[in-house]
Amino acid sequence: MEAVLIIFLVVAFIIVMTTLDIQKKKRYNTIKEVFDGDVLSYECQNTGVLIDTKQRTVRLYNKEKNKVYSNGNIREINYTLSEAGKIYGNGTLRGMNNAAIANGKEKLLANQRSGITILTDDIHNPAWKINVPVVNKSPAGNQGLCERWILVFQKYVL
């Protein structure tokens, strides 16, 4: 009877962790891009950029800051993409579960190191990091996404 209870608890724990992981992945993988008319925008993980081509302004924002710059105040745009390492379990259910959790954390850490960086001449906010998705299933992936926004900035801002 105790063995059945332990198996039930382990299965319930895995289901709960999987559900939480799916919700987290959805939030970390969702992006919004708009290329219509005079306004171009990109948003991912509560960070974003909005370019108004008529007003010649760039709005940068994250969870804590929100600022509008004229195009002349933007100095540079670049990006960094970091890959996660892979951790393997020891073959036991517990080892595989621990490895899955560690791999998820490693992906999130790699995502924190990755992103589009926009440099400004603002002494209070000289660098802004715009996040990229943890998993980008488009054919070009995150590198294509970053290259596209470099081109957008070169064409409309710099």
OpenMM code with the backbone's topology and positions (N, CA, C; nanometers):
from openmm import Vec3, app, unit

residues = "MET GLU ALA VAL LEU ILE ILE PHE LEU VAL VAL ALA PHE ILE ILE VAL MET THR THR LEU ASP ILE GLN LYS LYS LYS ARG TYR ASN THR ILE LYS GLU VAL PHE ASP GLY ASP VAL LEU SER TYR GLU CYS GLN ASN THR GLY VAL LEU ILE ASP THR LYS GLN ARG THR VAL ARG LEU TYR ASN LYS GLU LYS ASN LYS VAL TYR SER ASN GLY ASN ILE ARG GLU ILE ASN TYR THR LEU SER GLU ALA GLY LYS ILE TYR GLY ASN GLY THR LEU ARG GLY MET ASN ASN ALA ALA ILE ALA ASN GLY LYS GLU LYS LEU LEU ALA ASN GLN ARG SER GLY ILE THR ILE LEU THR ASP ASP ILE HIS ASN PRO ALA TRP LYS ILE ASN VAL PRO VAL VAL ASN LYS SER PRO ALA GLY ASN GLN GLY LEU CYS GLU ARG TRP ILE LEU VAL PHE GLN LYS TYR VAL LEU".split()
positions = [
    Vec3(0.0822, -0.1190, 0.0000),
    Vec3(0.0000, 0.0000, 0.0000),
    Vec3(0.0870, 0.1259, 0.0000),
    Vec3(0.1961, 0.1243, 0.0779),
    Vec3(0.2861, 0.2402, 0.0820),
    Vec3(0.3522, 0.2637, -0.0518),
    Vec3(0.3881, 0.1557, -0.1220),
    Vec3(0.4529, 0.1688, -0.2530),
    Vec3(0.3591, 0.2359, -0.3521),
    Vec3(0.2309, 0.2010, -0.3488),
    Vec3(0.1328, 0.2618, -0.4384),
    Vec3(0.1193, 0.4108, -0.4075),
    Vec3(0.1166, 0.4449, -0.2804),
    Vec3(0.1069, 0.5845, -0.2400),
    Vec3(0.2293, 0.6634, -0.2860),
    Vec3(0.3468, 0.6076, -0.2719),
    Vec3(0.4700, 0.6747, -0.3143),
    Vec3(0.4689, 0.6950, -0.4655),
    Vec3(0.4298, 0.5918, -0.5398),
    Vec3(0.4223, 0.6045, -0.6865),
    Vec3(0.3212, 0.7116, -0.7246),
    Vec3(0.2063, 0.7122, -0.6576),
    Vec3(0.1042, 0.8142, -0.6850),
    Vec3(0.1585, 0.9545, -0.6593),
    Vec3(0.2279, 0.9724, -0.5486),
    Vec3(0.2838, 1.1039, -0.5166),
    Vec3(0.3895, 1.1472, -0.6187),
    Vec3(0.4720, 1.0533, -0.6611),
    Vec3(0.5746, 1.0849, -0.7612),
    Vec3(0.5088, 1.1256, -0.8930),
    Vec3(0.4088, 1.0497, -0.9364),
    Vec3(0.3381, 1.0809, -1.0610),
    Vec3(0.2675, 1.2162, -1.0488),
    Vec3(0.2029, 1.2418, -0.9371),
    Vec3(0.1358, 1.3705, -0.9156),
    Vec3(0.2369, 1.4847, -0.9199),
    Vec3(0.3520, 1.4655, -0.8578),
    Vec3(0.4571, 1.5680, -0.8591),
    Vec3(0.5040, 1.5955, -1.0017),
    Vec3(0.5241, 1.4912, -1.0794),
    Vec3(0.5694, 1.5078, -1.2183),
    Vec3(0.4635, 1.5813, -1.3005),
    Vec3(0.3372, 1.5484, -1.2808),
    Vec3(0.2290, 1.6159, -1.3536),
    Vec3(0.2249, 1.7638, -1.3174),
    Vec3(0.2344, 1.7950, -1.1896),
    Vec3(0.2334, 1.9356, -1.1460),
    Vec3(0.3531, 2.0109, -1.2038),
    Vec3(0.4716, 1.9515, -1.1967),
    Vec3(0.5919, 2.0171, -1.2491),
    Vec3(0.5818, 2.0370, -1.4001),
    Vec3(0.5264, 1.9390, -1.4713),
    Vec3(0.5102, 1.9500, -1.6163),
    Vec3(0.4126, 2.0615, -1.6507),
    Vec3(0.3026, 2.0702, -1.5781),
    Vec3(0.2045, 2.1762, -1.6014),
    Vec3(0.2672, 2.3132, -1.5782),
    Vec3(0.3401, 2.3282, -1.4694),
    Vec3(0.4067, 2.4559, -1.4415),
    Vec3(0.5092, 2.4882, -1.5486),
    Vec3(0.5817, 2.3874, -1.5935),
    Vec3(0.6831, 2.4061, -1.6968),
    Vec3(0.6195, 2.4507, -1.8283),
    Vec3(0.5064, 2.3932, -1.8642),
    Vec3(0.4373, 2.4306, -1.9876),
    Vec3(0.3921, 2.5759, -1.9798),
    Vec3(0.3374, 2.6185, -1.8666),
    Vec3(0.2943, 2.7571, -1.8510),
    Vec3(0.4130, 2.8520, -1.8585),
    Vec3(0.5238, 2.8146, -1.7960),
    Vec3(0.6443, 2.8966, -1.7973),
    Vec3(0.6995, 2.9090, -1.9394),
    Vec3(0.7037, 2.7955, -2.0109),
    Vec3(0.7547, 2.7956, -2.1484),
    Vec3(0.6705, 2.8852, -2.2374),
    Vec3(0.5393, 2.8797, -2.2204),
    Vec3(0.4513, 2.9625, -2.3027),
    Vec3(0.4829, 3.1099, -2.2816),
    Vec3(0.5034, 3.1491, -2.1565),
    Vec3(0.5332, 3.2890, -2.1250),
    Vec3(0.6712, 3.3282, -2.1772),
    Vec3(0.7676, 3.2398, -2.1679),
    Vec3(0.9042, 3.2726, -2.2097),
    Vec3(0.9256, 3.2602, -2.3603),
    Vec3(0.8321, 3.1972, -2.4318),
    Vec3(0.8494, 3.1761, -2.5753),
    Vec3(0.7594, 3.2635, -2.6614),
    Vec3(0.6734, 3.3438, -2.6002),
    Vec3(0.5807, 3.4263, -2.6752),
    Vec3(0.6463, 3.5575, -2.7158),
    Vec3(0.6361, 3.5890, -2.8445),
    Vec3(0.6835, 3.7187, -2.8929),
    Vec3(0.5710, 3.7857, -2.9707),
    Vec3(0.5784, 3.9185, -2.9758),
    Vec3(0.4843, 3.9975, -3.0557),
    Vec3(0.5670, 4.0892, -3.1439),
    Vec3(0.5472, 4.0783, -3.2740),
    Vec3(0.6150, 4.1660, -3.3685),
    Vec3(0.5098, 4.2335, -3.4546),
    Vec3(0.5281, 4.3636, -3.4780),
    Vec3(0.4382, 4.4389, -3.5648),
    Vec3(0.5242, 4.5134, -3.6665),
    Vec3(0.4903, 4.4963, -3.7945),
    Vec3(0.5605, 4.5660, -3.9020),
    Vec3(0.4615, 4.6405, -3.9907),
    Vec3(0.3540, 4.6928, -3.9320),
    Vec3(0.2499, 4.7611, -4.0083),
    Vec3(0.2654, 4.9115, -4.0000),
    Vec3(0.2566, 4.9777, -4.1132),
    Vec3(0.2528, 5.1226, -4.1165),
    Vec3(0.3782, 5.1889, -4.0640),
    Vec3(0.3566, 5.2961, -3.9884),
    Vec3(0.4665, 5.3795, -3.9397),
    Vec3(0.5252, 5.3304, -3.8079),
    Vec3(0.4644, 5.2296, -3.7475),
    Vec3(0.5112, 5.1812, -3.6180),
    Vec3(0.5583, 5.0370, -3.6308),
    Vec3(0.6805, 5.0136, -3.5860),
    Vec3(0.7390, 4.8794, -3.5847),
    Vec3(0.7645, 4.8441, -3.4392),
    Vec3(0.7268, 4.7245, -3.3981),
    Vec3(0.7463, 4.6918, -3.2573),
    Vec3(0.7795, 4.5445, -3.2380),
    Vec3(0.8431, 4.5188, -3.1250),
    Vec3(0.8810, 4.3843, -3.0839),
    Vec3(0.8681, 4.3776, -2.9325),
    Vec3(0.8089, 4.2670, -2.8833),
    Vec3(0.7970, 4.2474, -2.7389),
    Vec3(0.8195, 4.1010, -2.7058),
    Vec3(0.8942, 4.0770, -2.5973),
    Vec3(0.9180, 3.9419, -2.5474),
    Vec3(0.9531, 3.9504, -2.3985),
    Vec3(0.8883, 3.8712, -2.3180),
    Vec3(0.9175, 3.8605, -2.1747),
    Vec3(0.9206, 3.9973, -2.1053),
    Vec3(0.8199, 4.0775, -2.1277),
    Vec3(0.8054, 4.2095, -2.0639),
    Vec3(0.9160, 4.3081, -2.0998),
    Vec3(0.9809, 4.2882, -2.2120),
    Vec3(1.0766, 4.3852, -2.2644),
    Vec3(1.0360, 4.4138, -2.4082),
    Vec3(1.0695, 4.5336, -2.4557),
    Vec3(1.0314, 4.5604, -2.5933),
    Vec3(1.0874, 4.6891, -2.6485),
    Vec3(1.0616, 4.7052, -2.7771),
    Vec3(1.1034, 4.8236, -2.8508),
    Vec3(0.9899, 4.8618, -2.9451),
    Vec3(0.9662, 4.9922, -2.9573),
    Vec3(0.8643, 5.0444, -3.0472),
    Vec3(0.9280, 5.1578, -3.1257),
    Vec3(0.9341, 5.1442, -3.2568),
    Vec3(0.9957, 5.2450, -3.3426),
    Vec3(0.8850, 5.3180, -3.4168),
    Vec3(0.8786, 5.4477, -3.3992),
    Vec3(0.7840, 5.5320, -3.4730),
    Vec3(0.8626, 5.5987, -3.5849),
    Vec3(0.8409, 5.5518, -3.7075),
    Vec3(0.9204, 5.6022, -3.8195),
    Vec3(0.8833, 5.7445, -3.8590),
    Vec3(0.7611, 5.7881, -3.8320),
    Vec3(0.7211, 5.9267, -3.8629),
    Vec3(0.7772, 6.0247, -3.7609),
    Vec3(0.7637, 5.9920, -3.6323),
    Vec3(0.8112, 6.0799, -3.5259),
    Vec3(0.9623, 6.0684, -3.5071),
    Vec3(1.0213, 5.9622, -3.5663),
    Vec3(1.1643, 5.9335, -3.5543),
    Vec3(1.2043, 5.9164, -3.4071),
    Vec3(1.1247, 5.8301, -3.3398),
    Vec3(1.1511, 5.8007, -3.1984),
    Vec3(1.1582, 5.6500, -3.1767),
    Vec3(1.2244, 5.6141, -3.0679),
    Vec3(1.2364, 5.4740, -3.0264),
    Vec3(1.1954, 5.4672, -2.8802),
    Vec3(1.0962, 5.3854, -2.8509),
    Vec3(1.0539, 5.3626, -2.7124),
    Vec3(1.1106, 5.2285, -2.6695),
    Vec3(1.1840, 5.2283, -2.5589),
    Vec3(1.2413, 5.1066, -2.5020),
    Vec3(1.1776, 5.0841, -2.3656),
    Vec3(1.1470, 4.9602, -2.3348),
    Vec3(1.0860, 4.9335, -2.2045),
    Vec3(1.1172, 4.7932, -2.1560),
    Vec3(1.1118, 4.7803, -2.0232),
    Vec3(1.1197, 4.6511, -1.9560),
    Vec3(1.0302, 4.6594, -1.8336),
    Vec3(1.0392, 4.5648, -1.7428),
    Vec3(0.9515, 4.5634, -1.6252),
    Vec3(0.9644, 4.6896, -1.5414),
    Vec3(1.0849, 4.7473, -1.5345),
    Vec3(1.1106, 4.8587, -1.4440),
    Vec3(1.1202, 4.9948, -1.5112),
    Vec3(1.1581, 4.9984, -1.6397),
    Vec3(1.1844, 5.1256, -1.7061),
    Vec3(1.1058, 5.1358, -1.8357),
    Vec3(1.0803, 5.2616, -1.8755),
    Vec3(1.0102, 5.2907, -1.9993),
    Vec3(1.0571, 5.4291, -2.0440),
    Vec3(1.1208, 5.4382, -2.1609),
    Vec3(1.1749, 5.5672, -2.2025),
    Vec3(1.1667, 5.5797, -2.3538),
    Vec3(1.1399, 5.7033, -2.3991),
    Vec3(1.1350, 5.7341, -2.5417),
    Vec3(1.2583, 5.8165, -2.5770),
    Vec3(1.3267, 5.7738, -2.6837),
    Vec3(1.4465, 5.8426, -2.7322),
    Vec3(1.4231, 5.8888, -2.8749),
    Vec3(1.4859, 5.9993, -2.9127),
    Vec3(1.4863, 6.0350, -3.0537),
    Vec3(1.5890, 5.9451, -3.1223),
    Vec3(1.5760, 5.9276, -3.2523),
    Vec3(1.6674, 5.8382, -3.3243),
    Vec3(1.8132, 5.8763, -3.3016),
    Vec3(1.8430, 6.0048, -3.2890),
    Vec3(1.9801, 6.0501, -3.2693),
    Vec3(2.0412, 6.0074, -3.1367),
    Vec3(1.9574, 5.9670, -3.0410),
    Vec3(2.0069, 5.9222, -2.9111),
    Vec3(2.0425, 5.7738, -2.9064),
    Vec3(2.0153, 5.7019, -3.0147),
    Vec3(2.0483, 5.5596, -3.0223),
    Vec3(2.1858, 5.5479, -3.0871),
    Vec3(2.2803, 5.4843, -3.0168),
    Vec3(2.4179, 5.4746, -3.0659),
    Vec3(2.4463, 5.3453, -3.1404),
    Vec3(2.3919, 5.2352, -3.0910),
    Vec3(2.4301, 5.1050, -3.1465),
    Vec3(2.3271, 5.0002, -3.1098),
    Vec3(2.3211, 4.8940, -3.1903),
    Vec3(2.2393, 4.7765, -3.1581),
    Vec3(2.3238, 4.6533, -3.1887),
    Vec3(2.3196, 4.5559, -3.0999),
    Vec3(2.3893, 4.4292, -3.1215),
    Vec3(2.3120, 4.3200, -3.0489),
    Vec3(2.3589, 4.1984, -3.0590),
    Vec3(2.2903, 4.0901, -2.9881),
    Vec3(2.3890, 3.9839, -2.9427),
    Vec3(2.3446, 3.9082, -2.8430),
    Vec3(2.4201, 3.7950, -2.7891),
    Vec3(2.3238, 3.6781, -2.7766),
    Vec3(2.3669, 3.5632, -2.8248),
    Vec3(2.2869, 3.4415, -2.8086),
    Vec3(2.3712, 3.3383, -2.7355),
    Vec3(2.3178, 3.2893, -2.6255),
    Vec3(2.3883, 3.1914, -2.5431),
    Vec3(2.3129, 3.0587, -2.5496),
    Vec3(2.3854, 2.9501, -2.5541),
    Vec3(2.3221, 2.8183, -2.5577),
    Vec3(2.3346, 2.7512, -2.4222),
    Vec3(2.2357, 2.6694, -2.3912),
    Vec3(2.2347, 2.5966, -2.2643),
    Vec3(2.3118, 2.4658, -2.2782),
    Vec3(2.3788, 2.4286, -2.1711),
    Vec3(2.4432, 2.2976, -2.1663),
    Vec3(2.3387, 2.1905, -2.1425),
    Vec3(2.3780, 2.0668, -2.1487),
    Vec3(2.2850, 1.9558, -2.1286),
    Vec3(2.3297, 1.8736, -2.0094),
    Vec3(2.2371, 1.8502, -1.9161),
    Vec3(2.2651, 1.7707, -1.7966),
    Vec3(2.1873, 1.6398, -1.8086),
    Vec3(2.2553, 1.5283, -1.7844),
    Vec3(2.1927, 1.3966, -1.7968),
    Vec3(2.1693, 1.3358, -1.6594),
    Vec3(2.0581, 1.2596, -1.6481),
    Vec3(2.0277, 1.1902, -1.5235),
    Vec3(2.1052, 1.0600, -1.5143),
    Vec3(2.0886, 0.9922, -1.4028),
    Vec3(2.1622, 0.8670, -1.3814),
    Vec3(2.0780, 0.7436, -1.4129),
    Vec3(1.9630, 0.7621, -1.4757),
    Vec3(1.8802, 0.6478, -1.5146),
    Vec3(1.7659, 0.6176, -1.4193),
    Vec3(1.7736, 0.6691, -1.2970),
    Vec3(1.6630, 0.6489, -1.2042),
    Vec3(1.5579, 0.7558, -1.2284),
    Vec3(1.4376, 0.7320, -1.1806),
    Vec3(1.3300, 0.8294, -1.1961),
    Vec3(1.3690, 0.9615, -1.1305),
    Vec3(1.4265, 0.9531, -1.0143),
    Vec3(1.4684, 1.0741, -0.9427),
    Vec3(1.5797, 1.1482, -1.0189),
    Vec3(1.6757, 1.0706, -1.0703),
    Vec3(1.7859, 1.1306, -1.1462),
    Vec3(1.7372, 1.1980, -1.2731),
    Vec3(1.6431, 1.1331, -1.3434),
    Vec3(1.5887, 1.1923, -1.4657),
    Vec3(1.5088, 1.3180, -1.4345),
    Vec3(1.4327, 1.3164, -1.3251),
    Vec3(1.3554, 1.4335, -1.2847),
    Vec3(1.4489, 1.5487, -1.2479),
    Vec3(1.5534, 1.5194, -1.1710),
    Vec3(1.6501, 1.6234, -1.1340),
    Vec3(1.7198, 1.6802, -1.2574),
    Vec3(1.7528, 1.5935, -1.3532),
    Vec3(1.8171, 1.6397, -1.4765),
    Vec3(1.7226, 1.7283, -1.5559),
    Vec3(1.5940, 1.6915, -1.5621),
    Vec3(1.4966, 1.7723, -1.6357),
    Vec3(1.4830, 1.9105, -1.5731),
    Vec3(1.4773, 1.9156, -1.4414),
    Vec3(1.4679, 2.0444, -1.3719),
    Vec3(1.5940, 2.1271, -1.3954),
    Vec3(1.7112, 2.0631, -1.3858),
    Vec3(1.8378, 2.1339, -1.4080),
    Vec3(1.8486, 2.1842, -1.5513),
    Vec3(1.8034, 2.1053, -1.6485),
    Vec3(1.8069, 2.1491, -1.7883),
    Vec3(1.7152, 2.2681, -1.8115),
    Vec3(1.5990, 2.2673, -1.7471),
    Vec3(1.5078, 2.3816, -1.7581),
    Vec3(1.5707, 2.5077, -1.7013),
    Vec3(1.6344, 2.4951, -1.5862),
    Vec3(1.7015, 2.6102, -1.5250),
    Vec3(1.8164, 2.6590, -1.6126),
    Vec3(1.8906, 2.5664, -1.6722),
    Vec3(2.0029, 2.6032, -1.7587),
    Vec3(1.9540, 2.6795, -1.8820),
    Vec3(1.8395, 2.6369, -1.9379),
    Vec3(1.7823, 2.7092, -2.0521),
    Vec3(1.7442, 2.8514, -2.0126),
    Vec3(1.6850, 2.8666, -1.8951),
    Vec3(1.6468, 3.0006, -1.8491),
    Vec3(1.7696, 3.0881, -1.8255),
    Vec3(1.8763, 3.0302, -1.7700),
    Vec3(1.9997, 3.1065, -1.7495),
    Vec3(2.0613, 3.1476, -1.8824),
    Vec3(2.0612, 3.0571, -1.9796),
    Vec3(2.1130, 3.0906, -2.1125),
    Vec3(2.0289, 3.2015, -2.1740),
    Vec3(1.8974, 3.1964, -2.1524),
    Vec3(1.8090, 3.3006, -2.2051),
    Vec3(1.8370, 3.4346, -2.1393),
    Vec3(1.8692, 3.4348, -2.0108),
    Vec3(1.9023, 3.5602, -1.9425),
    Vec3(2.0296, 3.6221, -1.9981),
    Vec3(2.1212, 3.5392, -2.0473),
    Vec3(2.2452, 3.5894, -2.1065),
    Vec3(2.2236, 3.6359, -2.2504),
    Vec3(2.1152, 3.5932, -2.3123),
    Vec3(2.0873, 3.6234, -2.4525),
    Vec3(1.9988, 3.7463, -2.4644),
    Vec3(2.0061, 3.8118, -2.5788),
    Vec3(1.9146, 3.9214, -2.6058),
    Vec3(1.9724, 4.0237, -2.7011),
    Vec3(1.8864, 4.1165, -2.7375),
    Vec3(1.9241, 4.2291, -2.8221),
    Vec3(1.9615, 4.3432, -2.7280),
    Vec3(2.0766, 4.4033, -2.7500),
    Vec3(2.1208, 4.5149, -2.6664),
    Vec3(2.1188, 4.6430, -2.7492),
    Vec3(2.0530, 4.7440, -2.6955),
    Vec3(2.0455, 4.8741, -2.7616),
    Vec3(2.1185, 4.9746, -2.6736),
    Vec3(2.2205, 5.0373, -2.7294),
    Vec3(2.3001, 5.1360, -2.6564),
    Vec3(2.2512, 5.2754, -2.6901),
    Vec3(2.2380, 5.3577, -2.5853),
    Vec3(2.1906, 5.4959, -2.6017),
    Vec3(2.2957, 5.5919, -2.5466),
    Vec3(2.2713, 5.7209, -2.5668),
    Vec3(2.3602, 5.8206, -2.5078),
    Vec3(2.3057, 5.8722, -2.3744),
    Vec3(2.2123, 5.8009, -2.3158),
    Vec3(2.1507, 5.8346, -2.1875),
    Vec3(2.2430, 5.7866, -2.0746),
    Vec3(2.2947, 5.8791, -1.9954),
    Vec3(2.3891, 5.8384, -1.8899),
    Vec3(2.3211, 5.7570, -1.7797),
    Vec3(2.1900, 5.7703, -1.7654),
    Vec3(2.1177, 5.6938, -1.6633),
    Vec3(2.0791, 5.5544, -1.7121),
    Vec3(2.0563, 5.5394, -1.8404),
    Vec3(2.0174, 5.4115, -1.9004),
    Vec3(2.0953, 5.3904, -2.0303),
    Vec3(2.2257, 5.3676, -2.0214),
    Vec3(2.3050, 5.3588, -2.1444),
    Vec3(2.2812, 5.2307, -2.2254),
    Vec3(2.2384, 5.1232, -2.1619),
    Vec3(2.2180, 4.9971, -2.2326),
    Vec3(2.0835, 4.9366, -2.1947),
    Vec3(2.0106, 4.8949, -2.2943),
    Vec3(1.8816, 4.8299, -2.2751),
    Vec3(1.8892, 4.6898, -2.3337),
    Vec3(1.8453, 4.5903, -2.2569),
    Vec3(1.8426, 4.4522, -2.3061),
    Vec3(1.6986, 4.4156, -2.3402),
    Vec3(1.6798, 4.3722, -2.4633),
    Vec3(1.5490, 4.3252, -2.5092),
    Vec3(1.5592, 4.1736, -2.5213),
    Vec3(1.4711, 4.1024, -2.4532),
    Vec3(1.4785, 3.9566, -2.4458),
    Vec3(1.4383, 3.8881, -2.5764),
    Vec3(1.4894, 3.7690, -2.5936),
    Vec3(1.4498, 3.6809, -2.7035),
    Vec3(1.3865, 3.5572, -2.6423),
    Vec3(1.3064, 3.4822, -2.7187),
    Vec3(1.2421, 3.3641, -2.6615),
    Vec3(1.3429, 3.2558, -2.6223),
    Vec3(1.3056, 3.1762, -2.5233),
    Vec3(1.3897, 3.0636, -2.4828),
    Vec3(1.3982, 2.9643, -2.5985),
    Vec3(1.2844, 2.9348, -2.6594),
    Vec3(1.2782, 2.8457, -2.7750),
    Vec3(1.2067, 2.9192, -2.8873),
    Vec3(1.2745, 2.9334, -2.9998),
    Vec3(1.2162, 2.9988, -3.1159),
    Vec3(1.2084, 2.8943, -3.2264),
    Vec3(1.0871, 2.8498, -3.2580),
    Vec3(1.0693, 2.7405, -3.3534),
    Vec3(1.0595, 2.7883, -3.4981),
    Vec3(1.0771, 2.9175, -3.5217),
    Vec3(1.0766, 2.9643, -3.6595),
    Vec3(1.2017, 2.9118, -3.7298),
    Vec3(1.1976, 2.8990, -3.8626),
    Vec3(1.3136, 2.8435, -3.9338),
    Vec3(1.4449, 2.9192, -3.9070),
    Vec3(1.4376, 3.0499, -3.8942),
    Vec3(1.5592, 3.1290, -3.8725),
    Vec3(1.6001, 3.1318, -3.7262),
    Vec3(1.5101, 3.0960, -3.6343),
    Vec3(1.5412, 3.0944, -3.4915),
    Vec3(1.5709, 3.2332, -3.4363),
    Vec3(1.6331, 3.2347, -3.3191),
    Vec3(1.6648, 3.3624, -3.2540),
    Vec3(1.7690, 3.4424, -3.3312),
    Vec3(1.8602, 3.3751, -3.3989),
    Vec3(1.9604, 3.4493, -3.4757),
    Vec3(1.8921, 3.5277, -3.5875),
    Vec3(1.7990, 3.4667, -3.6568),
    Vec3(1.7247, 3.5361, -3.7619),
    Vec3(1.6440, 3.6522, -3.7067),
    Vec3(1.5828, 3.6318, -3.5903),
    Vec3(1.5055, 3.7374, -3.5258),
    Vec3(1.5952, 3.8568, -3.4927),
    Vec3(1.7112, 3.8294, -3.4343),
    Vec3(1.8045, 3.9368, -3.3979),
    Vec3(1.8585, 4.0076, -3.5219),
    Vec3(1.8927, 3.9324, -3.6236),
    Vec3(1.9431, 3.9925, -3.7478),
    Vec3(1.8367, 4.0818, -3.8118),
    Vec3(1.7098, 4.0380, -3.8070),
    Vec3(1.6005, 4.1193, -3.8617),
    Vec3(1.5917, 4.2533, -3.7909),
    Vec3(1.6043, 4.2532, -3.6561),
    Vec3(1.5930, 4.3783, -3.5826),
    Vec3(1.7164, 4.4668, -3.5992),
    Vec3(1.8311, 4.4074, -3.6238),
    Vec3(1.9505, 4.4869, -3.6575),
    Vec3(1.9226, 4.5611, -3.7885),
    Vec3(1.8670, 4.4907, -3.8868),
    Vec3(1.8345, 4.5537, -4.0151),
    Vec3(1.7292, 4.6629, -3.9994),
    Vec3(1.6272, 4.6377, -3.9177),
    Vec3(1.5238, 4.7385, -3.8928),
    Vec3(1.5864, 4.8651, -3.8355),
    Vec3(1.6743, 4.8490, -3.7356),
    Vec3(1.7391, 4.9653, -3.6762),
    Vec3(1.8294, 5.0360, -3.7769),
    Vec3(1.9029, 4.9604, -3.8575),
    Vec3(1.9893, 5.0237, -3.9584),
    Vec3(1.9081, 5.1021, -4.0597),
    Vec3(1.7926, 5.0515, -4.0951),
    Vec3(1.7094, 5.1175, -4.1962),
    Vec3(1.6351, 5.2383, -4.1414),
    Vec3(1.5814, 5.2290, -4.0192),
    Vec3(1.4915, 5.3318, -3.9691),
    Vec3(1.5466, 5.4196, -3.8576),
    Vec3(1.6522, 5.3774, -3.7910),
    Vec3(1.6989, 5.4512, -3.6718),
    Vec3(1.8397, 5.5043, -3.6878),
    Vec3(1.9345, 5.4198, -3.7194),
    Vec3(2.0753, 5.4593, -3.7213),
    Vec3(2.1150, 5.5326, -3.8482),
] * unit.nanometer
topology = app.Topology()
chain = topology.addChain("A")
for resn in residues:
    res = topology.addResidue(resn, chain)
    for name in ("N", "CA", "C"):
        topology.addAtom(name, app.Element.getBySymbol(name[0]), res)
